[in-house]
Amino acid sequence: MEAFLLEIFGNPIITGLLGVLIGTLLGHKLSLGRDKRKEYNQAIEVLRVKSLKHLESMEHGKIGNMLVHSDEIISLKAVIGHKQSKNIQSAFDRYEQTYYAVFKTKIPSTPINPQPINTDKIPECKGALKQFVEALELK
């Protein structure tokens, strides 16, 4: 058996062909990984910019406008897949929940009788938004 393997791997033509085959397969695998990473980064770039803008607008205790919406998360899932978007979805859900908690008051707000927002919930919302931004890290 050892003599057979030595004879096969001792032949420069066979080892050359094996080298080319292994190199081609490995190069293809690495190329697919690079393409998936580029696709992921392009898909989250818009959401990341919007999230960072909202985080910047939340400085000085202001709530700002929610710039990322659930429709955009659904679009992201369509591009990067459900498995990769699980962490992003859970971070967004927490962010969305804390954002709307700022506006929940005991009395409904109307244009005629607007109610003040819960300013004590803003730091919690800001923390959730920071976690969401971290979930949108580039690869």
C-alpha positions as CSV (number, residue, x, y, z in Angstrom):
1,M,0.0,0.0,0.0
2,E,2.8,2.4,0.9
3,A,4.6,1.6,-2.3
4,F,1.5,2.3,-4.3
5,L,1.0,5.7,-2.6
6,L,4.6,6.6,-3.0
7,E,4.4,5.7,-6.7
8,I,1.3,7.8,-7.2
9,F,2.5,10.9,-5.3
10,G,6.0,10.5,-6.7
11,N,4.7,11.0,-10.2
12,P,5.0,14.8,-11.0
13,I,2.0,14.7,-13.4
14,I,-0.4,13.2,-10.9
15,T,0.7,15.5,-8.1
16,G,0.5,18.5,-10.4
17,L,-3.1,17.6,-11.4
18,L,-4.0,17.0,-7.7
19,G,-2.5,20.4,-6.8
20,V,-4.5,22.2,-9.5
21,L,-7.7,20.4,-8.5
22,I,-7.3,21.2,-4.8
23,G,-6.3,24.8,-5.6
24,T,-9.4,25.3,-7.8
25,L,-11.8,23.9,-5.2
26,L,-10.2,25.9,-2.3
27,G,-10.2,29.1,-4.4
28,H,-13.9,28.6,-5.4
29,K,-14.8,28.1,-1.7
30,L,-13.0,31.3,-0.6
31,S,-14.5,33.2,-3.5
32,L,-18.0,32.2,-2.5
33,G,-17.3,33.4,1.1
34,R,-16.0,36.7,-0.1
35,D,-19.1,37.2,-2.3
36,K,-21.5,36.4,0.6
37,R,-19.6,38.8,2.9
38,K,-19.9,41.6,0.2
39,E,-23.6,40.9,-0.3
40,Y,-24.2,41.0,3.5
41,N,-22.3,44.3,3.9
42,Q,-24.3,45.9,1.1
43,A,-27.6,44.7,2.5
44,I,-27.0,46.2,6.0
45,E,-25.2,49.4,5.0
46,V,-28.4,51.4,4.6
47,L,-29.8,50.2,7.9
48,R,-26.6,50.9,9.7
49,V,-26.4,54.5,8.4
50,K,-30.1,55.1,9.4
51,S,-29.5,53.6,12.8
52,L,-26.4,55.7,13.4
53,K,-28.2,58.8,12.4
54,H,-31.0,58.1,14.8
55,L,-28.5,57.3,17.6
56,E,-26.8,60.7,16.9
57,S,-30.2,62.5,17.0
58,M,-30.9,60.9,20.4
59,E,-28.0,62.8,22.0
60,H,-29.0,65.3,24.8
61,G,-32.1,63.2,25.9
62,K,-34.1,63.7,22.7
63,I,-35.9,60.7,21.1
64,G,-35.7,61.8,17.5
65,N,-37.5,60.0,14.7
66,M,-37.3,56.2,14.2
67,L,-35.6,55.9,10.9
68,V,-35.5,52.1,10.6
69,H,-38.8,50.3,10.1
70,S,-39.8,46.6,10.2
71,D,-40.3,46.6,6.4
72,E,-36.6,47.2,6.0
73,I,-35.8,44.3,8.3
74,I,-38.0,42.0,6.3
75,S,-36.2,43.2,3.1
76,L,-32.9,42.4,4.8
77,K,-34.1,38.9,5.7
78,A,-34.9,38.3,2.1
79,V,-31.3,39.2,1.1
80,I,-29.2,37.6,3.8
81,G,-31.5,34.8,4.9
82,H,-33.4,33.9,8.1
83,K,-30.5,32.2,9.9
84,Q,-28.1,35.2,9.6
85,S,-30.8,37.8,10.4
86,K,-32.0,36.2,13.7
87,N,-29.7,38.3,15.9
88,I,-30.5,41.4,13.9
89,Q,-34.3,40.8,14.2
90,S,-34.2,40.3,17.9
91,A,-32.1,43.4,18.4
92,F,-34.6,45.4,16.2
93,D,-37.6,44.0,18.1
94,R,-36.2,45.2,21.4
95,Y,-35.3,48.6,19.9
96,E,-38.8,49.0,18.4
97,Q,-40.5,48.0,21.6
98,T,-38.5,50.5,23.7
99,Y,-39.0,53.2,21.1
100,Y,-42.8,52.9,21.3
101,A,-42.6,52.6,25.1
102,V,-41.4,56.2,25.2
103,F,-44.7,57.4,23.6
104,K,-47.0,55.2,25.7
105,T,-48.9,57.3,28.2
106,K,-52.0,56.6,30.4
107,I,-54.1,59.1,28.3
108,P,-54.0,58.7,24.5
109,S,-52.3,61.6,22.8
110,T,-54.3,63.6,20.2
111,P,-53.4,66.6,18.1
112,I,-55.7,68.8,20.2
113,N,-54.5,67.4,23.5
114,P,-50.9,66.1,23.1
115,Q,-49.4,64.1,26.0
116,P,-45.8,64.4,27.1
117,I,-43.5,61.5,26.3
118,N,-41.9,59.2,28.9
119,T,-38.4,60.8,29.0
120,D,-37.3,58.3,31.6
121,K,-37.5,55.5,28.9
122,I,-35.2,57.3,26.4
123,P,-31.9,55.9,27.9
124,E,-33.4,52.4,27.6
125,C,-34.3,53.1,24.0
126,K,-30.8,54.5,23.3
127,G,-29.3,51.3,24.8
128,A,-31.5,49.1,22.6
129,L,-30.5,51.1,19.6
130,K,-26.8,50.7,20.4
131,Q,-27.3,47.0,20.6
132,F,-29.1,47.1,17.2
133,V,-26.2,49.0,15.7
134,E,-23.8,46.4,17.1
135,A,-25.9,43.6,15.5
136,L,-25.4,45.4,12.2
137,E,-21.6,45.1,12.3
138,L,-19.9,44.8,9.0
139,K,-18.2,41.4,8.3
